Amino acid sequence: IMKKLIKFEKEGCAPCKAVDQYLKSKGVVATHKVDILSPESVDDILKYEIRNVPTLILEEDGVEIKRVIGLDIKSLDEIIRMA
């Protein structure tokens, strides 16, 4: 089973930084970070239908199993347990 934690973010986004700090405090690091302002991110933004940042997506064997949008501590704790 291959799990991947993807974080969509943008530079200067306060909630994005807060999510990073929260994950770090729990010993969790996103395996793949996507800056939504980067031209290379267009395909991922479309593929995952990203509308807001920060967005965390947990995939298992290439299938999305959990998505957290924003700084929602309860949901972040859930995705951390699943990761």
C-alpha positions in Angstrom: 0.0 0.0 0.0 1.5 3.3 -1.1 0.1 6.4 0.6 0.9 10.0 -0.5 0.1 13.2 1.2 -0.3 16.1 -1.2 -0.5 19.7 -0.1 -1.7 22.5 -2.4 -0.5 25.9 -1.2 0.6 29.3 -2.3 3.4 31.5 -1.1 2.4 34.1 1.5 -0.8 32.2 2.5 -1.2 32.5 6.3 -3.5 29.4 6.6 -1.0 27.4 4.5 1.8 28.3 6.8 -0.4 27.4 9.9 -1.2 24.0 8.4 2.5 23.4 7.8 3.3 24.3 11.4 0.5 22.1 12.7 1.7 19.1 10.6 5.3 19.6 11.7 4.2 19.7 15.3 2.6 16.3 14.8 5.7 15.0 13.0 4.0 14.8 9.6 5.4 16.1 6.3 3.6 16.3 3.1 5.2 14.0 0.6 4.3 16.3 -2.4 3.8 20.1 -2.2 2.2 22.0 -5.1 2.5 25.8 -5.3 -0.7 26.8 -7.1 0.9 29.8 -8.6 3.6 27.7 -10.4 3.0 27.2 -14.1 3.9 23.5 -13.6 1.0 23.0 -11.2 -1.8 23.5 -13.7 -2.3 19.8 -14.5 -2.4 18.9 -10.8 -4.9 21.7 -10.0 -7.2 20.5 -12.8 -6.7 16.8 -11.9 -7.6 17.3 -8.2 -10.2 20.1 -8.8 -8.5 22.5 -6.4 -10.6 25.5 -5.5 -9.0 26.7 -2.3 -5.7 26.6 -0.4 -4.5 25.1 1.7 -5.9 21.7 0.5 -4.4 18.4 1.7 -5.2 15.2 -0.1 -4.3 11.8 1.1 -4.0 9.2 -1.6 -3.7 5.4 -1.3 -2.4 3.6 -4.3 -3.3 6.6 -6.5 -6.9 6.9 -5.1 -8.0 9.9 -3.0 -9.2 8.7 0.4 -9.3 11.9 2.3 -9.3 15.7 1.6 -9.0 18.6 4.0 -9.5 22.2 3.0 -8.4 25.0 5.2 -7.2 25.0 8.8 -9.7 22.5 10.2 -7.9 20.9 13.2 -10.3 18.0 13.6 -10.0 17.0 10.0 -6.2 17.5 10.0 -6.0 15.1 13.0 -8.1 12.6 11.1 -5.9 12.8 7.9 -2.8 12.5 10.1 -4.1 9.3 11.7 -4.9 7.9 8.2 -1.5 8.9 6.7 
